[in-house]
Amino acid sequence: MSVITELEARGEARGRHEALVTTLAKLLGVRFAALPDDVHARIRAADDATLDRWLERVVSAPSLEAVLAD
């Protein structure tokens, strides 16, 4: 893989991650009201697999804590 291709792949992965972070934060805010700073930090620190799991839970979880449960 060339350096340019590798940099493009990293940029695309970073963009996908940021989209997941933004989408999850928005949905949680709509569903459960304003999010505390520690929740924002936890969302930003999560990996893509965790963000996907939390996104799936947003539609059915009864609380913010249930969405973010491990």
C-alpha positions in Angstrom: 0.0 0.0 0.0 1.4 3.4 -0.9 1.8 6.2 1.6 -1.0 8.2 -0.1 -3.4 5.2 -0.1 -2.6 4.5 3.6 -3.2 8.2 4.5 -6.5 8.2 2.5 -7.6 5.0 4.3 -6.8 6.5 7.7 -8.7 9.7 6.8 -11.7 7.7 5.7 -11.7 5.6 8.9 -11.4 8.8 11.0 -14.3 10.3 9.0 -16.5 7.2 9.6 -15.6 7.3 13.3 -16.5 11.0 13.6 -19.8 10.3 11.8 -20.6 7.6 14.3 -19.7 9.9 17.3 -21.8 12.7 15.9 -24.8 10.6 15.1 -24.8 8.8 18.4 -24.5 12.0 20.4 -27.3 13.6 18.4 -29.7 10.6 18.8 -29.0 10.3 22.6 -29.6 14.0 23.0 -32.9 13.8 21.2 -34.0 10.7 23.1 -32.6 11.5 26.6 -32.1 15.3 26.7 -28.8 17.1 27.1 -25.8 14.8 27.7 -23.4 15.3 30.5 -19.8 16.1 29.6 -18.6 12.7 30.8 -21.0 11.0 28.4 -19.6 13.1 25.5 -16.1 12.1 26.5 -17.1 8.4 26.7 -18.6 8.5 23.3 -15.5 10.2 21.8 -13.3 7.6 23.4 -15.3 4.6 22.2 -14.2 2.4 19.3 -16.3 1.9 16.2 -17.7 -1.5 17.4 -18.8 0.0 20.7 -20.4 3.0 18.9 -22.3 0.6 16.6 -23.6 -1.4 19.6 -24.7 1.8 21.3 -26.4 3.1 18.2 -28.4 -0.1 17.9 -29.5 0.2 21.6 -30.8 3.8 21.2 -34.0 2.7 19.6 -35.1 0.4 22.4 -33.1 1.1 25.6 -35.3 2.6 28.4 -32.5 4.9 29.6 -29.2 6.5 28.8 -27.5 4.1 31.2 -29.0 1.1 29.4 -27.6 2.3 26.0 -24.1 2.8 27.4 -24.0 -0.4 29.5 -21.1 -2.8 28.9 
